[in-house]
Structure formats: C-alpha cells, structure tokens
Amino acid sequence: MAETLIQWNYRDFDMIVPVPLHWNKEFSRGFNQSWFIAAEVSAIIGIPARHGAIGRKRNTLAQTRLTQSQRQKNVKGAFRARDLSVSGKKILLVDDVLTTGSTVKETLRALREAGAKRSMAITIAKA
C-alpha cells in the first residue's frame, strides 16, 4: 500500500484516517485492523495517522452476509466526525477490504460533511 501511495504522489495528503469500528466491536476484538494498516502506512510515508477522527454513530450489523442493498442500508448515516481535525484537510481513508464500497462511501460522506477539503480511500484488498 505504501509503495502504491508513493507512485500516486502521496505527499498531497494531510492525514491518514482509518475506517472506524464501533467502540463495542473494537473493545471486544481488541483492535481495529484498519488502524493497524493506517499506522504502518503512516510510519513508512510520514503522513500522520489519526485514530478516532471519524467514529460510528451506531453499531451496525456485520456486513459479511448482507447483500449489496442491505449493506448500503446498514451503514447509511452510521459515521460522523468526532472533531474538526479533518476540516480543510486532504484525507486518505484506509480500510482493509473493499467489497461493495458501501462502508467506504459512507465514511467518505462523513468526511465531506465534516469539511474535509478532499478525501479518497485505499484498501488492501477487494473481495
């Protein structure tokens, strides 16, 4: 991922933000895989990663067994900015796997609503 970002002129981003888990899921799991990816990419390319810039307003169902339309409904409006740290910034959103794009789309929407100047997403894999 870091090598791809270097090819994309990654220096254009101000901050790396992971797709958040609901606090209950992160607590029970013990980690957020997107945060680990974002932190590692941050260490390699030198752009700060910000855990907690975006949060979940509500706990959503696991997406794995849902259809595309169910996934879209499941995450609709589920994300929000926790503070104004993204306002006016160019944000690189990091997620582990892209399946239908519903989660990424909604998270990018929350970043726009919080005033992000520009945002784009990158994932490790596409299912």
Secondary structure, DSSP 8 states (H G I E B T S, - for coil): -HHHHHHTTGGG-SEEEE----HHHHHHHS--HHHHHHHHHHHHH---B-TTSEEESS----STT--HHHHHHHHTT-EEESSGGGTT-EEEEEEEEESSSHHHHHHHHHHHHTT-SEEEEEEEEE-
